[in-house]
Amino acid sequence: VASPRRSTTTIERNGRPIAVLVHDPALDDEPELVDFIAAGAGLSLQNVRLQAELRSQFLMLETVANTAPSLLVVVDTQGRILNQNRATLDASGVDDEELIRGRYFWDVFIDAEERAAMVQQFHDAAPDFAPAPYENTFTNARGEQLVIEWRSAPITDASGQVTSIVAGGIDITERKQREV
């Protein structure tokens, strides 16, 4: 509220009031300066609001990914694991995600006898890394043999350059055992 000792200027973004700037009444004679300061404060406040929205969306997506029963893993264009969800961590047989982050995908999810073929398949897919399905059997860190049906797809930046690859997997071990 304005008074003899203070003035107020409403800060708006997109026609909506978002804050009130409280300032010395002496600045009332310099409306361009007050508008300039209000515009800067408005940008800063909008930036804070957008960052909060982005954090909220990220946390929501992280929650969805970690509650999904499907395996989700993101690797860089060299094949190193960047991130994974809870189901992927469980399938790996490792309790601490930092123990698999940075490792090659094939060192965690491909048995030694199939590893060279997987590495070759990965390198042959570069640089586009076209979406591809594949299935493999591997023994996890707990000694359990799992069969995973994977599908992979590239993640690109604004210029279309592949920055990473996401692989989604479904544990089909029980189905394969029933088939046998």
Secondary structure, 3 states (H helix, E strand, C coil): CCECCEEEEEEEECCEEEEEEEECHHHHHCHHHHHHHHHHHHHHHHHHHHHHHHHHHHHHHHHHHHHCCCEEEEEECCCEEEEECHHHHHHHCCCCHHHCCCCEHHHHHCCHHHHHHHHHHHHHHCCCCCCEEEEEEEECCCCCEEEEEEEEEEEECCCCCEEEEEEEEEECHHHHHHHC
